[in-house]
Amino acid sequence: MVEALPSKGVSGEQILEELRELRRADLPTHGGRLFAYVYDPALGGLDDLAGAAHAISAHVNGLDPTAFPSLLAMENALVGAAARLLNGGTEAVGSVTSGGTESLILAVKAARDSRPELTAPRLVIPSTGHAAFAKAAHYLRVALDVVPVGDDLRADPAAMAAAITPDTVLVAASAPSYAHGVVDPIPSLAAAAAERGVRFHVDACFGGWVLPYLKRLGADLPEFDLAVPGVTSISVDLHKYAYAPKGVSILLHRDETLRLPQYFAYAGWPGYTMINPIISSTRSGGPIAAAVATLRSIGDAGYLELASRTREAVAVLAAAVTATDGVRLFAPPETSVVCLAASDGVDLFVLADELAARGWHTQPQMTYGEIPATIHLTVTAAVSATAADFAADLADAVAETRARGPVLLPEALLAAAGGLTPEMVTPALVAGLAEGLGLGGGDFTRMAEVNSLLNAVPPALREALLTGFLSLLQRPAPAAE
Ligand SMILES: *Cc1c(COP(=O)(O)O)cnc(C)c1O
């Protein structure tokens, strides 16, 4: 490990070599073999361009756009592009945020603060809504009403409408959902909210920059953007399908009146008057400049081409899943996600490990209520070059998974876990468990046992165990020269 504060400064050359060395432990951000976390357009030179743009604006401070008009101009350019892509018309306004979570927190904050007379505001989402809504509700003390989705994994308009109360400040749904990649029926959901005078947010954090292009390519997808009556806000992450480096999302509102309660203003101290449209106050221009560079380099025609490659890749992966005995498509592959479930005799978590052993890094998703454990694949343009190889390895990985058989957790471990409540989870207990499961050495390549254990316990215990585990990992590094 490197010493962050050496007694004397170190040469730039050495530092960059150390950083590259650290990066070698990471999963590959390029090459179309990592199906979560990263979005790869596989365009040569784009990283260098975005990196150079980031460097130009890294020290610019978004705190005060009158001091740094470059940042204001770049933000307005990004918001303008997003508003045109998502049919915002002439009235839409927006903000550049640091990511989807921040966009959702601010959508909920704007809705909450538009109804200051309510003492117990509520938010309605479908059960497939992103976890960031729960985080927003928690941070903002807004009660969360989670409505089960239908058998088709989509928000159920009648059930969502029935969940709206006089205290509801916002109804939200996804285009598409992250877990399964299906688009909620936005027009009927938004109409139901509008009828009751309630704001409606479309979480297009994941798909907002690819759905418009998939539609242009002929994909049969419902309307989901600001053209839909009743939609009052929409979020889209540029660090997903706009392929910008991390740290940029956009929150659009139908008009300025709707946006106003998103702002925080404070003049009640002896320092500068603080006017913040978003959560951070000081913030870097780096990610914003990198996003502008990325959008301008790819251009509208480029995004159409990338969406076409993505669509091709999804078709190849989906066909591979369908053709492989032992796995099945869990959701229709209608956007840029392939979500698969295992059939009898195939342990999904072992399969995820077997795929990883073949260099395919997927995202296992745990059982939630009626929804079984699945494997999620976020498909990006880079996968068009690798999808055929995945197809071949999938069959092989399933065969090996069958041969290995399912994870059988020791009875004693299951019994001990069964008796645990979240309150009983202490740092010492987590450390012991991590050691026992072979996680002590920082090798996370064989995760089937861990995933099976987490999958077997209730969500609240899962949260407590993983919180303890992350806390265990996040330790100040000892001094090192
Ligand atoms: C990624 C995502 C978010 C959260 O975005 P972050 O950028 O990770 O904060 C919210 N909603 C959906 C549908 C997403 O895919």
The ligand as an SDF file (V2000), in Angstrom:
LIG
                    3D

 15 15  0  0  0  0  0  0  0  0999 V2000
  -27.4960    3.8400  -11.2750 C   0  0  0  0  0  0  0  0  0  0  0  0
  -28.9250    4.1370  -10.9570 C   0  0  0  0  0  0  0  0  0  0  0  0
  -29.2750    5.0270   -9.9310 C   0  0  0  0  0  0  0  0  0  0  0  0
  -28.2650    5.5940   -8.9660 C   0  0  0  0  0  0  0  0  0  0  0  0
  -27.2590    6.2540   -9.6190 O   0  0  0  0  0  0  0  0  0  0  0  0
  -25.7680    6.4560   -9.0570 P   0  0  0  0  0  0  0  0  0  0  0  0
  -25.1670    7.2170  -10.1670 O   0  0  0  0  0  0  0  0  0  0  0  0
  -25.1830    5.1200   -8.8080 O   0  0  0  0  0  0  0  0  0  0  0  0
  -25.8780    7.2730   -7.8060 O   0  0  0  0  0  0  0  0  0  0  0  0
  -30.6150    5.3120   -9.7820 C   0  0  0  0  0  0  0  0  0  0  0  0
  -31.5490    4.7340  -10.5500 N   0  0  0  0  0  0  0  0  0  0  0  0
  -31.2480    3.8480  -11.5130 C   0  0  0  0  0  0  0  0  0  0  0  0
  -32.3390    3.2290  -12.3220 C   0  0  0  0  0  0  0  0  0  0  0  0
  -29.9230    3.5140  -11.7420 C   0  0  0  0  0  0  0  0  0  0  0  0
  -29.6070    2.6140  -12.6750 O   0  0  0  0  0  0  0  0  0  0  0  0
  1  2  1  0
  2  3  1  0
  2 14  2  0
  3  4  1  0
  3 10  2  0
  4  5  1  0
  5  6  1  0
  6  7  2  0
  6  8  1  0
  6  9  1  0
 10 11  1  0
 11 12  2  0
 12 13  1  0
 12 14  1  0
 14 15  1  0
M  END
$$$$
